[in-house]
Amino acid sequence: MRFIKDNHIDVLMFPINLAWDFMPGRKEVFQSCVSQNVGLVAMKPFAGGRLFQQENSNSISPAKCINYILTQPGVSTTVPGVKNVKQLRAALHFLEASNEERDFSSIIIEFQQDLKGNCVYCNHCLPCPVGIDIGQIIQMVDKAMYKYI
């Protein structure tokens, strides 16, 4: 947060989604951006696809994820990652979604409990001092265990 408070940046790209935002300190980042007039661009709105892979994921949709992000203090826009045209269309549906389709209130508690701190292979933890590609290794384990991704 020092870079925000010391006016070293104009825009911050930060991972924001239903699951991770309940971890300590994250809301303070949003408020710091607001108070310092730093633009906030939300990354990872779908937690690397994990929001749709949970047991109770039937209630979650891209429209709900995007609406959640755009209602957070200081968020100017989001950059949802998509792998294909179907995912792009699902994300763009937000623009035409009804208020009911956008309503995320019923799923917040569910995601507070389920996904705290899970890896989405972004490699922000690199470089590893011994050269291990941490994101790739965790992704390989997830593929073997969950057969998704």
C-alpha positions in Angstrom: 0.0 0.0 0.0 3.0 2.2 0.2 3.0 2.8 -3.5 -0.6 3.9 -3.3 -0.1 6.3 -0.4 3.1 7.7 -1.7 1.5 8.6 -5.0 3.9 6.4 -7.0 1.1 5.0 -9.2 -2.0 6.3 -11.0 -3.7 2.9 -11.6 -3.5 -0.4 -9.7 -4.4 -3.7 -11.3 -5.5 -5.9 -8.4 -7.1 -9.3 -8.2 -10.7 -8.8 -7.0 -13.5 -11.3 -6.7 -16.2 -12.7 -4.5 -14.0 -15.3 -2.9 -10.8 -13.4 -2.1 -12.1 -10.0 -1.0 -13.0 -11.2 2.5 -9.3 -11.8 3.3 -7.8 -9.3 5.8 -6.5 -6.1 4.3 -8.1 -6.3 0.9 -10.8 -3.7 1.5 -8.2 -1.3 2.8 -6.5 -1.4 -0.6 -9.8 -0.3 -2.2 -10.2 2.5 0.2 -6.6 3.7 -0.2 -7.1 3.8 -3.9 -10.2 5.9 -3.4 -8.6 8.3 -1.0 -5.5 8.7 -3.1 -7.4 9.0 -6.4 -5.7 5.9 -7.8 -7.7 4.0 -10.5 -8.5 0.4 -9.6 -8.7 -2.2 -12.4 -10.0 -5.5 -11.2 -8.2 -8.6 -12.3 -9.2 -12.3 -11.7 -13.0 -11.7 -11.4 -13.7 -15.4 -11.7 -10.7 -16.5 -9.5 -9.0 -18.2 -12.5 -12.2 -20.1 -13.2 -12.4 -21.6 -9.7 -15.6 -19.8 -8.9 -17.4 -22.0 -11.4 -15.7 -25.2 -10.3 -17.0 -25.4 -6.7 -19.7 -27.9 -5.6 -22.3 -25.2 -5.1 -21.4 -23.1 -8.1 -24.8 -23.3 -9.8 -25.8 -20.0 -8.3 -22.7 -18.1 -9.5 -22.5 -16.6 -13.0 -20.1 -14.2 -14.8 -22.8 -11.5 -14.5 -22.8 -11.8 -10.7 -19.0 -11.8 -10.5 -18.7 -8.7 -12.7 -21.5 -6.9 -10.8 -19.8 -7.6 -7.5 -16.5 -6.2 -8.7 -18.1 -3.1 -10.2 -19.9 -2.3 -6.9 -16.6 -2.2 -4.9 -15.2 1.2 -3.9 -12.8 2.6 -6.4 -13.1 0.0 -9.1 -13.2 1.6 -12.5 -13.3 -1.5 -14.7 -12.4 -5.2 -14.8 -10.4 -7.4 -17.2 -12.1 -10.8 -17.1 -9.9 -13.5 -18.5 -11.7 -15.7 -21.1 -10.4 -18.7 -23.0 -12.9 -18.9 -25.8 -15.9 -17.2 -27.5 -18.4 -18.9 -25.2 -16.7 -17.5 -22.1 -16.5 -14.0 -23.7 -20.2 -14.1 -24.5 -21.0 -15.1 -20.9 -19.0 -12.2 -19.6 -20.5 -9.8 -22.0 -24.0 -10.9 -21.0 -23.5 -8.7 -17.9 -24.3 -5.7 -20.1 -27.8 -7.1 -20.7 -28.4 -8.9 -17.5 -31.4 -8.1 -15.3 -31.0 -7.0 -11.7 -31.9 -10.5 -10.6 -29.2 -12.1 -12.8 -26.6 -9.6 -11.3 -27.6 -10.1 -7.7 -24.7 -11.7 -5.8 -26.0 -11.3 -2.3 -27.0 -14.9 -1.8 -23.6 -16.3 -2.6 -21.2 -14.1 -0.7 -21.2 -16.2 2.5 -20.6 -19.4 0.4 -17.6 -18.0 -1.3 -16.2 -16.4 1.9 -15.7 -19.9 3.2 -14.7 -21.9 0.1 -11.8 -20.2 -1.7 -9.7 -18.2 0.7 -6.2 -18.0 -0.7 -6.3 -20.5 -3.5 -3.7 -20.3 -6.3 -4.8 -19.2 -9.7 -1.4 -19.7 -11.3 -0.6 -16.0 -11.8 3.0 -16.5 -10.8 3.1 -13.3 -8.7 5.0 -15.4 -6.2 7.9 -15.8 -8.6 10.9 -15.9 -8.8 11.4 -19.0 -6.7 15.0 -19.0 -5.3 15.5 -22.5 -6.7 13.8 -21.9 -10.1 10.5 -23.8 -9.5 7.6 -22.5 -11.6 5.2 -22.6 -8.7 2.1 -21.7 -10.7 2.7 -24.4 -13.2 3.3 -27.0 -10.5 0.1 -26.2 -8.7 -1.8 -26.1 -11.9 -0.5 -29.6 -12.8 -1.6 -30.9 -9.3 -5.1 -29.3 -9.8 -5.5 -30.8 -13.2 -4.7 -34.2 -11.8 -7.0 -33.8 -8.8 -9.9 -31.9 -10.2 -9.7 -32.7 -13.9 -10.7 -29.1 -14.9 -8.7 -26.2 -16.2 
